[in-house]
Amino acid sequence: MPSPNPTVAKYLLELPPDRRPAIEAVRRTILAAIDRDIEETMSNGMIGYVVPHRVFPGGYHVDPKQPVPYLCLGSWKNHMAVYLMFAYTGGREEEWIRNQYAAKGKRLDMGKSCLRFRSLDEIDLQVLTDSIRRVPAQQFIATYVATIGADRWRAVPAKPASRPAANPVFTAPAVPAAPSIFATPTAPPPPPAPSAAPAPVKTKRKAAPKAKKKAAPKTKRKAAPKTRRKAAPKATQKAAARKPRKPSAAKKRPAARKKPAARKRKPAAKK
């Protein structure tokens, strides 16, 4: 995005190369269509076209020190746009622009007062020229004041400062008239009623300060001295390390089987 508040020439130089030709073409169209009561300047980081104070001394209703904005041209991150302030104040101009695009069958990307385009082919320069010439500066100011209200620019007259008179006249203070001797005596006023005795003021007794109990000093217990056990001699250590062997049970051998006694054969009988 171009740097804020530069000159118009610097603004054009800082544009991306693909945006500069389209912005320059739209700028030439605007300069050829506006009248002599509209001036080119920089406004809010864009190329602005305003009605100067020499034409309308009241200025912009939001900030009277600023001129009335008529039209703006700028380049943003995703698109370029022409802001038509006269289309914002008058509903007829916005409707006329929409009808012209619809009659030509051209796609229109328009908000309340801005014409958005991403390339020069998306904006109709002839419709832009005709819409500017339909609303000259004087007509725009008349519609602008009627929309905002003329009371917005009406100056409040200052109150004149009060000054003392040049020759002040001395006036004597009024003196009360003396009582007449022929006046009928009036009864003396009754004595004032005795005022009631004031109620005794209750005073709050201050509570005696509580004595703070002193905490008993903490006594640290002395740790019992550690006694080191003497290491047993190595011989006893080895003996203790060895596990006692269990007495092995004698293996019982199975009893030998007795051989059966050999049978004695009887001698065969002789025949």
C-alpha positions, 0 to 999 in steps of 0.5 A: 500500500502506498505511504500515507499522505504523499503527493499525487505524483508520489502516490502513483509512483508507489503503486504496483506496476500492474495497478498503475495503468488502470489508476492513471486511466481512471484519473484522466477520466475523472479530471476530464469530467469534473468542473472548475469548482472541484480540486484534486488533492490527497485525502485519507491515503487516496487521491481525493477530489473535493469542494474547497472552502472558496466554494463552500466555506462551511467545510465538511460537517464532521470536521469544518477545517476539511473541505467537502469530499466529492470523489476518491480514487484508491488502490487496496490489497484486493481491489481498486475503487472509486468512491462517489460521494454524490451517489451516497447522498442521493439515491437517484444517482446510485440507481442510475449507475446500476441501470446503466450497467444492467443495460450494457450487460456488464458486471457491477461490483458496487457498494453504497457509493463505491465502484470496485474493480480489479482491472480496467476492463471491469469499470465502464469509463463512459458511465463514470464520466456521465455520472460525474457530469450529471452532478456538478459541484453546486448541485452536489453541495445543495443536496449535501446541505439538505441531507445533513441539515443547514443548522449544522453550519449555522453559527451561534452569535456570541453574547455581548459582554456586559459593561458598567454605566459611564456615569453611574447615578448615586441612589441613597439607601432606603431609611425605614419610617419612624413610628407614629405617636398616634398608632395604637399600641400593640401587645408585646409578643409572647415570650419564646417557648422554652426549648427542649433540653438536648438529648444526652449524647451517647458516648461509646466506650473504648474497649481496653486493648487486649494484651498480646500473649507472648509466644513461648520460645521454641527450643530446638531438640538436640539430635542424639549423637550417631554411633558408628558400629564397628565393622566385623573382621573379614573372617567373620564377615565371610562366615556370616555371608555364607549360608548354612548348608542343610544336612543332606538326607542320606539317600536310601537305596532300595533293598536288594531283592533276594534271589529265589532259592534254586530248586533241587531236581530229583534224580530220575528213577532208573528203569 
